[in-house]
Structure formats: structure tokens, C-alpha cells
């Protein structure tokens, strides 16, 4: 992808999004699921020196949210990022359920030949779906890194669940500049790295009849996606886990962090990213990379 539109981006970001990525698809329950890889899947199965690393995006997002993060790990890991169905370049479904999204994770791990001891990294809603996968199939993982995904203490007042969207399909904007001007982070937050939000916005739209629209099915954004007992699934994880969260997150409080830490156990790394809001890899991308590297390096020195 060309990055000529990025005039203020630092060199590290330009190098990262120019790092070659391959686009692949796998069928899951009759739906085409798209994912990106930063290695050649056809090169064969992974060796012990290059384990798998799968990134999972948040609600309404897509695999390209990791395009400027994944290359930092591509020399050591077989790295991939998924478009969950209904989002990005994956197909749409009539009904979306956490169990189906969890099957998609397993399908990409297998189709991408990421290996039996992969690490899964999930942001926000993607972290919740990763928990469901880990509760059922985590024994086949080396670990799971949860990124600003809220699992509240049952005694706390629940966070308000998002309502169903007011319309059944995304609005069509007459041209690309109009669509880009309408891009917003959810939940809304400041982000000083305009070159990142610009890149995310440009990879979040697609041409359609009559103009430009967003790359997600509005049915995905209904409140049903939060109907899963993620707290129970966090307790039931069959692999080790770590938590990375933003100091200024709107949805992960210090109390939530304390609860999740108590559930994951005293050996689970918990890392706060200073000055970061909910979208930590957009706010503080290099700090996020450093935190994730530290967790992965520690796990590599102490394999299960």
C-alpha cells in the first residue's frame, strides 16, 4: 500500500506499513474470513524458533489496525492479523455470535500454519473473543495477551452496553474526503498521532454504489456481542495470560485491572501504558511494542 498521503509520519511508521504483508482467506461456516500474514505461509510449518503470533482487532475494526505493529515482531514470529467476520475484508453473516468468531480464530491459526504454541493478542472486543477461544482451546496456545478489554468485578456496577445501531447499514458518503472526515474512534478519545488515525481511516472505507462506505456490517455493532460470560471465560483460560491497558482508558479502570489480575493469578504480567487511552496502540504505539516484546520475551525464556 502506498503511503504518499502520510506527510508527518515518522520513519518507523513508514517502514512498518511498507513491510510486505500477504492477504489470505479461509472459509469458516460458509463465510470468507480474511487475514494478513507477514510471512509466506507456503514456506512450510513453523520451527521452534519462529512461533505464531495472531493479532485480533476490536469491534468495528479490522486487521489493518495492526499493520504498523506487526512488523516489529516479524523477524521472530510468524505474525498474522485477522478480520473477524462482518468486519474488514471478511464476509458478512446473517447472525454474529462469539462462538463463531472464536472458530474463526482457530481456523486462521490452522490455515495460516501459525503452529501449535502460538500467542494470541486481542484488543478490546477482540480480547474478549480471544478469552472465549482460550477458555475452550487455550491448551494449544503458548499464551494470550489481553489489551484493554474490560472484565469487571461482578460486584461492580456494569458498564453500559452499546445499543443496537439506529440503521441497518452504514451510511454512503458521496466521496472519499467526506467519508474520511466522518471517521471516529469508538469510544471517542483524543489521539495526537494523526498519521495513524489517517491510515486507519483510509483502510476502513471501501467504494460502493453511490460513493464510499465503512468496512463493517452494522449488525456486528449490536449489544448481543457482549452477551457472553467473558468473566467466566477469563477464569477458565487454559493458557497463561497477560494484560496491557491504557492509563487513561475509558473502559478499563484500576479496579477492573485489579480484578482481572486476581483472576489471572500472581504470575500474570499486568502492564499500564502511560498516557494511553483505550486504543493504546494508536496513542503510544512504541510503548505498546516494548510492553508486548517484554511479555513475549519473558514467556519465551520460560516455555510451558
N, C-alpha and C positions, 0 to 999 in steps of 0.2 A: 504493500500500500504506500502510495506517495505521501510524503509529509511536507509538501511545499507550503501548505496552508499554515504550518506552525512556524511563526516568526520569532517567538520568545522562548521556545523550549530549550532547555539545557542540552548539552551534548549527550549525556547519559540517556535521556529520554528518546532523542532521535535515533541513537544506536539501538535502543531496545525495540522500538516499533519497526525498525528496518531489519531486525533479526528474522531470518526466514521461518515462516510457520506454514504448516500444511493443513488444509481443510479436508475433513473426512466426515462420513455419515454412516450411521448404523441404524438398522430398523429395530424398534422396540415396541412390541404390541401394536404393530401396524402403523407406527409413526416414525418418520425420518428424524433422527436425532443427530445434530451437527456437533462436531468438536474440533478443536485446533490442537495440533501437536508441534512441538519444537524439536522433533527428531523424525527420522524416517522409519515408520512402523514396519516397513518391509525389510529392514535390516536384520530382523530376527528377534528372538526373545531377549529380554534384558539380562545382563550379567549382574552379579552381586555388587559390582562397583557402580552400577547405574540403576538404582531402584526407581520405581514410578512415583510421580507426584502429580496429583489431579486437583485443579482449582475449580471451585463451584461458585458461581455468581449469586447475587441477591435477587430479590423479587423484581421482575420487570427489567432486569439487566441481561447480560449476555457474556459470551466468552471473551470478547474484546476488552472487557474491563480488566483483564489480566495481561493484556498484550505488552505492557510496559513493566510488568513484574516478572512474568515467567522467564524471560531470557536470562535473568540473573542466576537462575538455577539450572539452565540448560546444559551446562558443561558437566554437571554432576548427576543430574536426574533425567529420566525420560519424562518430560513435562507435557501435560495436556490441560486444556480447559474446555468445559462442556457448555453447550447451550441446552438448558433444560427445555423440555417440550413446551410450546407456547411462547417461547422467547428466543431472541436472536434469529439465527437462520434455521432453527429446528421447525418441524411441522407443528400444526395445531391439533388439539384433541377436542372431542365433544365435552369431555369431563376431565378435570385435573385432580389427581389425588396424590398425597405424599408417597404412598406405596408405589405408584407408577414412577414418580421421579426417582425414588430410591432404586428401582430396577434399571433406570437409565444410567445411573452411576455405575452399577455393576456391569452393564453392557459396554460402556465406554472403557472401563478398566480392562475388560476382556478383549474387546475388539482392537483397542489401542495397544494391546500387549504390554501393559504397564507393569506386569509382574505380580506375583502373589503377595509381596510385602510392601505394597505401595503406601504412601501417605496421602490423605485427603485433606484439603484445605477449603473450608466453606465460609463465605462471608454472609452475615445477616440471615436471610431466609435460606440461603444455601448451606449455612452452618446447621440449621435446624434439620434440613433434609439429610445432611451428612450424618447427623445423630441417629436418624431413623435407620439409615443404611448401616451405621456402626453397631446399633443395637441388635441387628439381625445377622450381619455378615462381618462384623469387625474383627473376628478371629483371623481373617485373611489379610488384615491390614497391619502395617507397622505402627501406625498412629494416625491421629486426627487432630487438626488444628482448627479450632472454632474462632471465628473472627467477628466480634461484636454481635453475637447472636444472643438474644435475651432468654434465659430460662430463670424465671422468677421463683423466689421462695413461695411455696403455696400459701403461706400466711400473709403475704403482701397483697395489696390491692392490685388486681390485674391491670396490665397496660391495656388501653382501649384497642380493640381490634379494628382494623380498617373496614369500612363499609364497602358494599359492592359498588362498582363504578356506576356513574349515572347514565352511561350509554354502553351499548354492547360492542362497539368497535371504535378504534382510535379515530380521532378527527383527521381529515385530509387537509393538509396545508397546501396552498397554491404553488409554493416554490421552496427550494432548499433553504434560503436565508430565513424565511418565515418559520419553517419547522425548527431550525437550529435555535432561533430566538426564543422558542417556547420550551426548550429543554430545561428540566428542573430535576434536582436530586430529591430523592424520597427516602427518609424525611428531609425536608429542606434544611440546608445548612450552608454556611459560607465555605468557600474553597478558594484560596488565593492562587492556586495553580491553574490559571485559565487555560494553559496549553493542554492540561489533562482533561478538563471538562469539555473543551472544544473537541478533542479527539473522541471522547466518549459520545458526545452528541452526534458527531458525524458518522460514527459506526452504529448508531441507534436508530437510524432512519433508512427508509427504502422508497424508491419510486413506485408509484401506483397510479391507477387510472385517475386522472384529475389532479395529480400533484405528488405530495410526499406524505408518508405516514410512519408511525413508530413500529419497530420490530418486536411487537409482542401482542398476544391475544388478550383483550381486556378481561376475558373470563378468568385469566390467571390471577388477577388482582383482587378477586373476591375474598371475603373473610374466611371461606372454607379452608384455605391453605393453612390457617392457624388452628384448625380443629384437632390436630394430632396431639397426643400427650407427650410432648417433647421432654418434659421434666422426667417422666418415667424412662424415656429412651436414653436420656443422659445417664441416668443411674444404671441402665442396662448395657452400656457400651462394652463391647467385647475387645476393645483395644485401648491403649493408653491415649490420653488426650491432653491438649494444651489450650489455653485461652489467650487471645490477644484482643485488647479492647482500646477504644479511644478515651482519653482523659475527659473529653467534653461530649461524649456520646449522649444523644437524646434518649436512647432506649436501654442502655446498659449502665445501671447505677452502681455505685460502690457496694451497695447491699446485694444487688444481683450478682456482682463479681464474687462477693464473699460466699454466697450460697452455692454458686456453681463450683467454686474452688473446694468447698466442703464435700460436694458430691463427687468431684473428680478425684479427690484424695490429695494427701500432702506432697506427693511426688510430681503432681501435675504442674508444669510451668504456667504461670499467670503473668502476663506482660502488659503493662499500660504504656500506650504510645502518647507521650506528652503533646499537647496542643492539637490532638486529633479529635475530630468529631466521629460520627458513626461510620462514614466512609473513609476508614483510616488509610487505605492505600492510595486514595486520592489526595488527602490532606498532607500526609507525611510518608510518601512512598519509600524513600530511602531508609527511614527509621523502621518502617514495616519490613522491608527486605532484611535489615540487620536483625530484627527480632526473630523473624522466621528462620533465618540462617542459624541463629544461635540454638533454637529449639531443635532443628533438624540435625545439626552437628552433634548436639548432646545425645540425641537418640541414636545416631549412627555409631557413637562410641560405646553405647550400651544397648546393643540389639537384644530384642526379646527372643 
